[in-house]
Amino acid sequence: MAIRGISILKGIEAETVATLLNKAYCDEWLAYYQYFIESKVVKGIMKDAAIAELNQHAADELRHATMVADRIIQLGGTPALSPSDWMVHGNCGYEAPENPDVMAVLEQAIKGEQCAISVYSDLVDLTREKDIVTYDIVSQILADEVEHEEDLQALYDDIEEFVEQIRTALK
């Protein structure tokens, strides 16, 4: 634990921040796995575009988990050590892609990103002017999560529009 690094916190306890980050850390691992497995099972129209997007997001979630784990350690905490902790301590949960249809998978992914946006928005509000290092990290992650939601929604909308054009052409 970096004593001077923790001493820059203003009006917030390192343990509190580490606990909240640990919940987000659990979410990142669940999101990583969700994207990973969705990219393997997804089926349907434009699935290749969905697979590319899901794989990119999986890589980003793994990078986020690394960033959050490093900050937890800097704050004197320990990141969740067991995958069994992820479901217990995470904020957003995990929804297995039991329906592999591309639209259903994208809907699940969008829902997950919306939860992540809420979590990181709350962390940004909590750490603003109190913990500049955590604030910077969670702001970066929040920006990524917003971009993820936009990417997924745009792909969903593109597929929906394409399907509608096919329906119209077949009438």
Residue pairs with C-beta under 8 A, 6 or more apart in sequence:
1 74
1 75
1 76
2 74
5 74
5 133
6 14
6 74
6 75
6 76
8 131
8 132
8 133
9 17
9 130
9 131
10 129
10 130
10 131
11 130
12 126
12 127
12 130
12 131
14 75
14 76
14 77
15 75
15 76
15 77
17 75
17 126
17 127
17 131
17 134
18 72
18 75
18 76
18 77
19 77
20 123
20 126
21 68
21 71
21 72
21 75
21 77
21 123
21 134
22 72
22 77
22 79
22 80
22 89
23 89
23 90
23 91
23 119
24 68
24 91
24 119
24 120
24 123
24 138
24 141
25 65
25 68
25 69
25 72
25 79
25 80
26 80
26 85
26 86
26 87
26 88
26 89
26 90
26 91
27 86
27 90
27 91
27 92
27 115
27 116
27 119
28 61
28 62
28 64
28 65
28 68
29 61
29 65
29 80
29 83
29 86
30 86
30 87
30 90
30 92
30 93
30 94
31 57
31 61
31 92
31 112
31 116
32 58
32 61
32 62
32 65
33 94
34 94
34 95
34 97
34 108
34 109
34 112
35 54
35 55
35 57
35 58
35 61
35 109
36 54
36 55
36 58
37 96
37 97
38 54
38 97
38 105
38 108
38 109
39 50
39 51
39 54
39 55
39 58
41 97
41 100
41 105
42 50
42 51
42 54
42 97
42 100
42 101
42 102
42 105
43 100
43 101
43 102
44 100
44 101
44 102
44 103
45 102
45 159
45 162
45 163
46 102
46 155
46 158
46 159
46 162
47 102
49 155
49 158
50 102
50 105
50 106
50 155
53 151
53 152
53 155
54 105
54 109
57 109
57 148
57 151
57 152
60 144
60 148
64 141
64 144
67 137
67 140
67 141
68 79
68 137
68 141
69 79
71 133
71 134
71 137
72 78
72 79
73 79
74 133
75 134
80 86
80 89
86 94
87 93
87 94
91 115
91 119
92 112
92 115
92 116
92 119
93 115
95 108
95 111
95 112
97 104
97 105
97 108
99 105
102 159
103 156
103 159
103 160
106 152
106 155
106 156
106 159
107 156
109 148
109 152
110 149
110 152
110 153
110 156
113 145
113 148
113 149
113 152
114 149
116 145
116 148
117 142
117 145
117 146
117 149
120 138
120 141
120 142
120 145
121 142
123 134
123 138
123 142
124 135
124 138
124 139
124 142
127 134
127 135
127 138
128 135
129 135
